[in-house]
Amino acid sequence: MSNQVIENILSRRSVRSYKDTQISDKALKLILKSGEYAPSGMGKQSPVIVAVQNKDTLTKLAKMNAEIMGSDSNPYYDAPTVIIVLADKNARTHVQDGTCALENMMLAAHSLGLSTCWINREYEMFNTDEGKALLKEWNLSDDLVGIGALSLGYSKGEIKEAKPRKENYSIIIK
Ligand SMILES: Cc1cc2nc3c(=O)[nH]c(=O)nc-3n(C[C@H](O)[C@H](O)[C@H](O)COP(=O)(O)O)c2cc1C
């Protein structure tokens, strides 16, 4: 049986090397919309999605993340777009809500021929004075906490095959 949605899920891979070419606004908007249409606990829509393409802000985010990681390299792999997902900590399911938005956007990007990688450490980044100042600069509530981010762009290299899945990953109880 062939099913494009399932094919898209099975063939998505994390990409860690990007071309400088920026993605189109049309593609970005479709990806963001896919994030917005993710499910959320009690339909509260707790996430806020911030797409960053401004070079100075990308450099700042990379520096903040690298400091937490304790590394000199760019944790966003020099992708031309970075999508940050924050969520309202007052919503009981804010972590799950943000995670659903991230996964929707990874799959949407892949279906459009674009590549992503989930990048961690946004919770710590937006829990610092510098992170809180960025929220203020973006006119966002300080009730928001970082859930995760995506590097987004055109893949530079070959896309690797998925690792085999572990034994008994799923079980069916009838
Ligand atoms: C919660 C989470 C955090 C992750 N953090 C990072 C990260 O900080 N940097 C990175 O390069 N990849 C990160 N990844 C990507 C994983 O390494 C990747 O999904 C995994 O190796 C499986 O590869 P695949 O996505 O190609 O199937 C993260 C993935 C998840 C789900």
The ligand as a Tripos MOL2 file, in Angstrom:
@<TRIPOS>MOLECULE
LIG
   31    33     1     0     0
SMALL
NO_CHARGES

@<TRIPOS>ATOM
      1 C1         14.1110   16.0160   21.8780 C.3       1 LIG1
      2 C2         15.1700   15.9670   20.8180 C.ar      1 LIG1
      3 C3         16.3350   16.7030   20.9780 C.ar      1 LIG1
      4 C4         17.3100   16.7110   19.9830 C.ar      1 LIG1
      5 N1         18.3980   17.5290   20.1050 N.ar      1 LIG1
      6 C5         19.3000   17.5940   19.0960 C.ar      1 LIG1
      7 C6         20.3520   18.5410   19.1460 C.ar      1 LIG1
      8 O1         20.4660   19.3520   20.0560 O.2       1 LIG1
      9 N2         21.2460   18.5410   18.1230 N.ar      1 LIG1
     10 C7         21.1460   17.6710   17.0700 C.ar      1 LIG1
     11 O2         21.9960   17.7220   16.1880 O.2       1 LIG1
     12 N3         20.1380   16.7910   16.9890 N.ar      1 LIG1
     13 C8         19.2070   16.7390   17.9580 C.ar      1 LIG1
     14 N4         18.1310   15.8950   17.8570 N.ar      1 LIG1
     15 C9         17.9920   15.0290   16.6580 C.3       1 LIG1
     16 C10        18.2630   13.5530   16.9900 C.3       1 LIG1
     17 O3         19.6340   13.3760   17.2110 O.3       1 LIG1
     18 C11        17.7420   12.7010   15.8180 C.3       1 LIG1
     19 O4         16.3520   12.8540   15.7040 O.3       1 LIG1
     20 C12        18.0760   11.2310   16.0390 C.3       1 LIG1
     21 O5         19.4690   11.0020   15.9790 O.3       1 LIG1
     22 C13        17.3970   10.3230   15.0000 C.3       1 LIG1
     23 O6         17.7460   10.7020   13.6860 O.3       1 LIG1
     24 P1         16.6340   11.1120   12.6130 P.3       1 LIG1
     25 O7         15.9480   12.3500   13.0900 O.co2     1 LIG1
     26 O8         17.3960   11.3470   11.3490 O.co2     1 LIG1
     27 O9         15.6740    9.9730   12.5060 O.co2     1 LIG1
     28 C14        17.1450   15.8920   18.8230 C.ar      1 LIG1
     29 C15        15.9620   15.1500   18.6710 C.ar      1 LIG1
     30 C16        14.9800   15.2070   19.6370 C.ar      1 LIG1
     31 C17        13.6840   14.4500   19.4150 C.3       1 LIG1
@<TRIPOS>BOND
     1     1     2 1
     2     2     3 ar
     3     2    30 ar
     4     3     4 ar
     5     4     5 ar
     6     4    28 ar
     7     5     6 ar
     8     6     7 ar
     9     6    13 1
    10     7     8 2
    11     7     9 ar
    12     9    10 ar
    13    10    11 2
    14    10    12 ar
    15    12    13 ar
    16    13    14 ar
    17    14    15 1
    18    14    28 ar
    19    15    16 1
    20    16    17 1
    21    16    18 1
    22    18    19 1
    23    18    20 1
    24    20    21 1
    25    20    22 1
    26    22    23 1
    27    23    24 1
    28    24    25 2
    29    24    26 1
    30    24    27 1
    31    28    29 ar
    32    29    30 ar
    33    30    31 1
@<TRIPOS>SUBSTRUCTURE
     1 LIG1         1 GROUP 0 **** ****
